[in-house]
Amino acid sequence: MERPSPGVGLSRAEVVDYYVDSLARVLGSEKEAQMSIYNASWQDSYCFKCDIDEESAIKLSKISAVLSVKPDTDEEQRMNNSNLSLFDETKMDDNTMLSKSSELNQYWLVQTEKPGIEVVTKAQVVDYYTNILTKILGNEKDSQVSIYRISWERDFWFCCNIDEQCARELSDLNEVLSVEADSNFSSNNKKYGGENSVEFSEAKDQAPDVTTKRLFVTGLSFYTSEKTLRAAFEGFGELVEVKIIMDRISKRSKGYAFIEYTTEEAAAAALKEMNGKIINGWMIVVDAARANPPPRSGGPRSKP
């Protein structure tokens, strides 16, 4: 793609919107365009990957802002890596993907102080990490999509995809104990240091028993639809309702939803299995819904 016009901001979210608008001109639907994009670059170069048919690809290549369209030969590799976010930054040079080793310094493991709260839940810690990173990136949504792995029980750390300058600034914050390159990112055998470190996939299995039929799901992509969410959760039991909360003004998802089952057993199974799963490239957080959950705003995962 050509560089966005001066009127378009250069944050990740705004550049993705630029891509969505371009693809929607071909597909005829913004929602369909949103669901078709599965990877994007927004800093050194401007490109995105999407799942469309050949006829649509030909039409896309004729749009003035599009410089080139070609098959994605790395799609299979992307699908095999569950830790990559939907819009993880993909460094491109003349439309050629760089090797993982050259990207390594973009992925960091950040150790932090324990949050200053007496009871520490996963959702609270994700909020804590997001707030820390937002101090550097200046944008909560960019922070949310930059974090790709966390620990929240005995050790407190998170992994994020940011540039080296941001990593240096992050290391100067009072809450941050250390920032080091994530040497595990490109490894098939990922071992994140210390005997007390808790992998996200392991920690989700420690969820408490649920005595409710209603779940509260946060961390959703702006582009996740109720149809997609229903498909992800319906395998655990009969669903009563799947409702994504929308912003009244922008008409976009706020990044969270309520899911209700007919039985508590189904809800418990869904919480255990879906907590920490990736939907549309975003790591979701699933909790038992409270009678009056706190208001959430600002997009996916108010840690969407």
C-alpha positions in Angstrom: 0.0 0.0 0.0 1.0 3.6 -0.4 1.7 5.5 2.8 -1.5 6.9 4.3 -2.3 10.5 3.4 -1.2 13.2 5.9 -4.7 13.3 7.3 -4.5 9.7 8.4 -2.8 9.1 11.8 0.1 6.6 11.9 -0.9 4.6 15.0 -1.5 0.9 14.5 -5.3 1.2 14.9 -5.6 4.1 12.4 -3.4 2.4 9.8 -5.5 -0.8 10.1 -8.6 1.3 9.5 -6.9 2.6 6.3 -6.4 -1.0 5.2 -10.0 -1.9 6.0 -11.4 1.0 4.1 -9.3 0.0 1.0 -10.4 -3.6 1.1 -14.0 -2.7 1.8 -14.0 -0.9 -1.6 -13.6 -4.3 -3.2 -15.7 -6.5 -0.9 -18.5 -3.9 -0.5 -18.7 -4.4 3.3 -16.5 -2.9 6.0 -17.4 -5.8 8.4 -16.3 -8.4 5.8 -13.1 -6.5 5.1 -12.4 -6.4 8.9 -12.8 -10.2 9.2 -10.7 -10.9 6.1 -7.5 -9.1 7.3 -5.3 -11.4 9.5 -2.0 -9.6 9.6 -0.6 -6.1 9.0 2.4 -3.8 9.0 2.1 -0.2 10.0 5.5 1.4 10.7 8.4 0.9 8.2 6.2 -0.2 5.4 2.5 -0.4 4.7 1.1 -3.8 3.8 -1.6 -6.2 5.0 -2.6 -9.8 4.5 -6.1 -10.9 3.8 -8.2 -13.9 2.9 -10.0 -13.2 -0.3 -10.6 -14.9 -3.6 -8.6 -14.3 -6.8 -11.2 -12.2 -8.5 -11.3 -9.8 -5.5 -7.5 -9.8 -5.4 -7.4 -8.6 -9.1 -9.9 -5.8 -8.3 -7.9 -4.8 -5.2 -4.7 -4.5 -7.4 -6.4 -1.9 -9.5 -7.1 0.5 -6.6 -4.8 3.5 -6.8 -3.5 3.2 -3.3 -2.5 -0.4 -3.8 1.1 -0.9 -5.0 1.0 -4.7 -5.4 -1.0 -7.8 -4.6 0.5 -11.3 -4.4 -0.2 -14.7 -2.8 0.9 -15.0 0.9 3.3 -17.9 0.9 3.8 -17.7 4.7 0.1 -18.2 5.7 0.6 -21.8 6.8 3.5 -20.7 9.1 1.4 -17.9 10.6 -1.5 -20.3 11.3 0.8 -22.6 13.2 2.0 -19.9 15.6 -0.8 -19.2 18.1 1.2 -16.5 19.9 1.1 -14.1 16.9 -1.5 -11.4 17.1 -3.9 -10.7 14.3 -2.1 -7.4 13.7 1.4 -8.2 14.9 3.9 -6.0 13.1 5.4 -7.8 10.1 8.6 -6.1 8.9 8.7 -5.9 5.2 11.3 -4.7 2.7 10.2 -4.7 -1.0 7.4 -7.1 0.1 9.8 -9.7 1.4 9.4 -10.9 5.0 12.5 -10.5 7.1 13.9 -13.5 9.1 12.8 -14.0 12.7 16.3 -13.5 13.9 16.4 -9.9 12.5 13.1 -9.2 14.3 14.2 -10.5 17.7 15.0 -7.2 19.3 11.4 -6.1 18.7 10.1 -8.6 21.2 10.7 -8.0 24.9 10.2 -9.6 28.3 9.3 -7.0 30.9 9.4 -7.9 34.6 7.4 -5.6 36.9 6.7 -4.9 40.5 3.7 -6.7 42.0 0.5 -4.6 41.5 -0.4 -2.5 44.5 -3.7 -4.3 45.2 -4.5 -6.9 47.8 -6.4 -9.4 45.6 -4.7 -10.0 42.2 -6.9 -11.5 39.5 -5.8 -12.1 35.9 -8.0 -9.3 34.6 -6.5 -6.8 37.1 -3.0 -7.7 36.2 -3.7 -7.4 32.5 -5.0 -3.9 33.2 -1.9 -3.2 35.2 0.4 -4.2 32.4 -1.6 -2.3 29.8 -1.4 0.9 31.9 2.4 0.5 32.2 2.9 0.1 28.5 0.5 3.0 27.7 2.8 5.4 29.6 5.3 4.8 26.8 3.2 4.2 23.7 0.6 6.9 24.7 -2.3 4.8 23.3 -4.2 2.2 25.2 -5.2 0.2 22.2 -1.7 0.0 20.8 -0.6 -1.2 24.2 -3.3 -3.9 24.3 -2.3 -5.4 21.0 1.4 -5.2 21.7 1.2 -7.6 24.7 1.3 -11.2 23.6 2.2 -13.2 26.7 1.7 -12.6 30.5 2.4 -14.0 33.9 0.1 -12.9 36.8 0.3 -15.2 39.8 3.7 -15.6 41.5 5.9 -13.7 39.1 4.8 -10.6 37.3 6.0 -10.1 33.8 4.6 -9.6 30.3 6.0 -9.9 26.8 5.4 -7.2 24.2 6.2 -6.2 20.7 7.7 -2.7 20.7 10.8 -1.0 19.2 14.1 -0.6 21.0 13.6 3.0 21.9 10.3 2.3 23.6 12.0 -0.6 25.4 14.6 1.7 26.8 12.0 4.2 28.0 10.0 1.3 29.5 12.9 0.2 31.6 13.1 3.7 33.2 9.6 3.4 34.7 9.4 2.9 38.5 7.1 -0.2 38.2 9.5 -2.0 35.8 12.3 -4.1 37.3 13.9 -5.1 34.0 13.5 -5.2 30.2 15.3 -7.8 28.1 15.0 -9.3 24.6 12.5 -12.2 24.5 14.9 -14.9 23.3 12.0 -17.4 23.5 9.8 -15.7 20.9 11.1 -17.6 17.8 11.8 -20.8 19.7 9.6 -23.9 19.2 10.3 -24.9 22.8 9.3 -21.8 24.7 10.5 -21.6 28.3 10.0 -18.4 30.1 12.4 -18.1 33.0 12.2 -18.9 36.6 10.5 -21.8 38.4 7.7 -19.5 39.5 6.9 -18.3 36.0 3.4 -19.2 34.8 2.6 -19.7 31.2 -0.7 -18.3 30.1 -1.8 -21.7 28.7 -1.0 -23.3 32.1 -2.5 -20.6 34.3 -5.9 -20.8 32.6 -6.3 -24.4 33.8 -6.2 -23.1 37.4 -9.5 -21.2 37.1 -11.9 -21.6 40.0 -15.2 -23.5 39.8 -17.9 -21.4 38.3 -21.4 -21.2 39.9 -23.0 -19.0 37.2 -24.4 -19.5 33.7 -23.1 -16.1 32.5 -19.6 -15.2 31.5 -17.8 -11.9 30.9 -15.4 -11.9 28.0 -12.8 -9.1 27.5 -9.9 -8.6 25.2 -11.9 -8.9 22.0 -10.7 -7.5 18.8 -12.8 -4.6 17.5 -13.5 -6.8 14.5 -14.8 -9.9 16.3 -18.5 -10.4 15.5 -21.2 -12.1 17.6 -21.3 -14.9 15.0 -17.5 -15.5 15.4 -17.9 -15.4 19.2 -20.8 -17.8 19.2 -18.9 -20.3 17.0 -16.0 -20.2 19.5 -18.2 -20.9 22.6 -21.1 -23.0 21.4 -19.1 -26.2 21.6 -19.4 -26.2 25.4 -23.2 -26.3 25.7 -26.4 -24.7 24.6 -26.2 -20.9 24.5 -28.9 -18.5 25.7 -27.2 -15.3 24.6 -24.0 -13.9 23.0 -23.9 -10.1 23.2 -21.0 -7.9 22.2 -21.3 -4.4 23.8 -21.2 -1.6 21.3 -20.2 2.0 21.7 -23.3 4.1 21.2 -21.5 6.9 19.4 -19.0 5.1 17.2 -21.1 2.0 16.8 -18.0 -0.1 17.2 -17.3 -2.9 19.7 -16.0 -1.9 23.1 -14.0 -5.0 23.2 -16.1 -7.0 25.7 -19.1 -9.3 25.6 -21.5 -11.4 27.8 -22.1 -15.0 27.1 -24.9 -17.0 28.8 -25.4 -20.8 28.8 -28.3 -22.9 29.9 -26.2 -24.7 32.5 -23.5 -23.8 35.0 -21.5 -26.8 33.9 -21.3 -25.5 30.3 -20.2 -22.1 31.6 -17.5 -23.6 33.8 -16.2 -25.7 30.9 -16.1 -22.7 28.6 -14.3 -20.5 31.2 -11.6 -23.2 31.7 -11.0 -23.9 28.1 -11.5 -20.4 26.5 -9.6 -18.3 29.0 -6.5 -17.1 27.3 -7.5 -18.4 23.8 -6.8 -16.4 20.7 -9.8 -15.1 18.7 -9.2 -13.1 15.6 -5.6 -12.8 16.8 -6.4 -11.3 20.2 -5.9 -13.1 23.5 -9.2 -13.0 25.4 -9.9 -13.1 29.1 -12.9 -15.0 30.4 -14.4 -14.4 33.8 -17.6 -15.2 35.6 -20.0 -12.3 35.0 -20.9 -10.2 38.0 -24.4 -8.8 38.6 -23.1 -5.2 37.9 -19.8 -5.3 36.1 -17.7 -2.2 36.0 -18.1 0.0 32.9 -15.4 -0.6 30.3 -14.4 1.7 27.4 -11.6 2.4 25.1 -11.7 -0.7 23.0 -10.5 -4.3 23.4 -9.4 -5.5 26.7 -9.5 -2.8 29.4 -7.0 -5.0 31.1 -10.1 -5.4 24.6 
